Amino acid sequence: MALMTALLNSAYLHTRCYRHKILHPLLGPLLSDPISKLYSSYKRPGSLPEKKKSWQDTDFSFKKSIDVIKSQLSLLKRETEDYLVGPGGQPLSHYILEQTKVLWEFRSQEDLNKWVISSDVEIGGKSEVHLTLGRNNQAALLYGTLNTEVPRDGETKYSGYCSMRSKPLLGSFARKKYYDWSNFNSLYLRVRGDGRPWMVNIYTDPYFSHQKDDLYNYFMFTRGGPYWEEIKIPFSKFFLSSRGRVQDNQHPIWLDKTLGFTIGDKVDGPFQLEIDFIGLINDRAHTEEFAYETYEKTP
């Protein structure tokens, strides 16, 4: 009898998980804020579990459902037309000869909505971070205050970071999409900082859960002062890390993920970073494939 109950329970759970995988692309656009949940998985030690179910934030209005389906179908139509034209909606000849490309510009609030900000407040810290448009709406202004005071929860050992990260690229019916940066070999930015170092992050989207904290990093040193600076970072310089630790097993980056910036130089006080645009460039003079030694594993 106990064996039969266990089999029925496992079958019921399997059916629920399978049904969730089918309905998620359809119900995804109806959720109140499906993107923000990707960045809020951490719970402070000792905090109570959420009592409100995720489906309670779903608007089951029939009229809104019809409007969402219409908008998603129109988006699917536009994606199909772009696919028939060529890669990224461009003719193949233009795609092959493309040397530069602007990924993100910051000229309106809509451009800022493509990014999310976070800080150590998520783990009980006291740092503050804000993202707004700069003077004359010509740049993004990321500013705040860094505080390295460790929260007194008995588990956290380090604190003091703020970050800015681009939202995942989504297609019609909440399908996951990826960038195509294969024609370029360098990241190109126009920024104005306050002299503090930043970490440029390219995030991974691994299949296995134990790799969810893997990301590629490289340093960006701002010089401060009133003048803008243009920074070029070859993709071959990015190194693999996990939870702040550089990994021994290094391999070249896959150029299809989201981008982010992190400050955590262990210096308390205000910080500021202005970003005009973020783009890509194909530098023919840069021929390096990967800057770090790779190890061959013995069988």
N, C-alpha and C positions, 0 to 999 in steps of 0.2 A: 504493500500500500504506500509506504514511504517512497519507494522507487518510482511508482506511478505518479505521485504528486510532484516529485522533482522533475520528471520528464515533462509534465504538463506545464510547470512553471517556466522551464527553459524554453519550451516551444512558444509560450505566450510572450516572453521577453524577446525572443528572436523575431516574432511577428511584429511586435511594437517597433523594434529597431529598423526592420525592413520597411515598415510603413512610413517611419520618420524620414528615411532616406529618399523615398519617392515623393512625399508631400513637401519636403523642405524647399525645393526649387520653386514650387507653386506658392507656398505660404511665406517664403522669404520676403518678397516685397511688401507684404501686409504687416510685417512686424514693425513695432514702433521704432526700434533702433537696432537693426541686426548687426551693424558694424561694430558698435561700441562694446558688444559683449565679447568680441575677440580680444579686447585689451583689459578685461576686468575679471580674469580667472583667479587672481590672487585673493586670498582671504587671510586676514590677520589671525595670528594664533589666539585661540580662545573666543573668536567671534561666533555668533549664533548663525546657523544656516538660514538661508532665505526661505520665508514661508510662502511667498507669492510665486506661483508657478509661471513658467515662461509663456505659456499659451494665454495667460490672463491679460497680457499686453497686446494681444492680437485683436485687430478691429475686424469683426466679421460682417461689416456692413455690405449688403449686396451691391449697392451702387458703387461703393469704393472698389469692390472686387472687380466689377466690370471695367472701371476706369483703369485699374492696375493691369488687367489682362490686355486692354487695348494698347496701353503705353508699352508693355513688354513685347507685344506682337510687332508694333512699329519699330521698336529697337532691334528686334530679331530681323526684320526686313532690311533695316539699314546695315546691319552686320553682314547679311547675306550679299547685299549689293557691293559692299566694300571688299568682301572676300572674292567676288567674281572679278573685280577690277584688278586686284593684285594684293601683295602683302601690305597690311596696314592701310588698305584703301588707296594705295598709290600704284601707278603703272610699274611694271617690273623694271623698266629701264631707269626710272627715277629712283626706285628703291636700291638698285645696285650702285648707282653713282652718288648716292647721298653721302655727304661728308660731315655735315653737322645737323643737329636736331635739338630743338628746345622741348624739354619734357614738361617743366612746370614754370609758369610765370605767375607773379603775384601782383595782380592789378585790381582785384575785387574780392568781396567776401566769399564769392563762389569759389575762387581759387584757394582761399584759406580753408574752406570746408573739405577739401580733398586731403587734409592732414589732421592728425590728432596729436595732442600733447599729453605728457604724463610726467610724473615726478615721484620722489620717494614718499609722497603722501600716501600712496597705495600700500606701503608697508609700515605706515605710522610715522614717517619722517616729517620734517618741517620745511622743506624746500618749496618754493613757489615758482610757477612758470606761466607765462601768458603769451598768446600769439595774436597779433593784430596787424593792420596795414600800417606801413610807414608814412612818411611825409608825402603828400600829394598822391597817395595811393600808388606809389611806384615800387614798392618792395614789401616783403614780409618782415615784420619786426618781432623777433623772439627774445623775450626779456624775462627777468625774474631775479630771485635771490637763492643762492645755494647755501644750504645748512647741513653740515655733516654730523649733527647731533644724532646719536643712535637711539632709536625708540626703545623704551624700557619694557620689552615684552619677554625678555629672557631667551630669545632665540636669534634675533637679528644682530649681526656683528658689524655690519657696515651700512652706511647711509650717505646721502648727499649726491643726488644725480637729478637731472632734468633732461627730457628728450622730446623730440619732434619726429613724427613718423608718418609717411604717406599711407593712405588707406589702400587696402587691396583693390585690385582692378576687378570689377564685376561686369558681366555681360547680361544679356536678357535672361529673365527668370532666375536671377541671382546665381548664374553660372560663374565659376571662377575662371578668370582670364589671366594671361601672363603677358609681360612686356617682351618685345623682341629687340634686343640691343646687340644682336650678333654682328651687325655691320660696323660697330664702333669699338674702339679699344680704350677710350679714356672718358672719365667724367669731367665735366667743365662747369664751373660755378663762378658767379660774380657775387661777392659777399663783402660786407664791412663789419668787422668785429671790434672787440675791445682789448685785444691782445691775449685773450685766453685760448688755450687749446681745446679743440673739439674732436670728437670721434665721429667719423662718417661710417654709417652702417648700411650694409646691404643684407636684407633678411632672407632667410631660406624658407622653404615651404616643404618640410620633410614629410615622408609617408609614415615613419615610425615616431612614436611619442617621445622616445628617449632622445631624439634629435631636435626637439622643438625649440631648444634654447641656442641652437647653432646659428651663427651669423658671421659675416665677413666684415672686417674692420680695416680702417686706415685713418691716420691722423691728419687733421687740418689745423694749421697754426695761423691764427690771425695776427696781424701786426698792430692793430689799433690805429687810432688817428682818424682824421676826417676823410681820408681817401678810400675809394673802393679798390678792391684787388680781385684779380681774376686767377682762379686756382684750377689747375689741371691735374687730375689724379688718374694715372693709368690703372686699369682694372687688374693688371698683373701684380700690382702692389698690395692688393687686399689679401689679408690672411684670415684663416678660419679660427674662430674662438667659440667657446661655450661657457656661459655663466662667468664671463670675465677672464677666462683662462685660455691662453693660446694653446692650440692643439698640436700634438706631434705629427699627426697624419694630415698633411696639407695637400690640397689639390686645387686646381683652378676653379674660379667662380662660374656659376651658371647665371647668365645675364638675362634674367626674366623676373626678378623679384622686386619687392618694395624697398624704398630708401628711407634713411632716417639720420638724425643728428643727435648726439648725446654729449652733455658736459658733465664731468665728474672728476675735476682736477684736485679735489680735496682742499679747496680754498674757499672759505666762507665769504659771502658777500655778493653784491649784485653782478649780473652778467647781461650782455646784450649782443645779439647777432642779427644783422640785416641781410636778407637774401633777395637779390634782384631776380635771378633766374637760375634754373638748374638744367643743364643740357648735356649732350653727348657730342663727341668729336672723334673722327677717325684720323689719327695722327700717323701718317705714312712713315715718319722718321722713327717711330717707336715700334721696334720689332720684337721686343721681349714678350714671351708667352707667359712665363710665370717666374716670379722673382725669388722663390724659396725652394729649398731642396725638398724633394719628395723621396720617400722611403719605399722600397719594394719589400713587401712582407714575404717571409720565407714560408713555404707550405708546411 
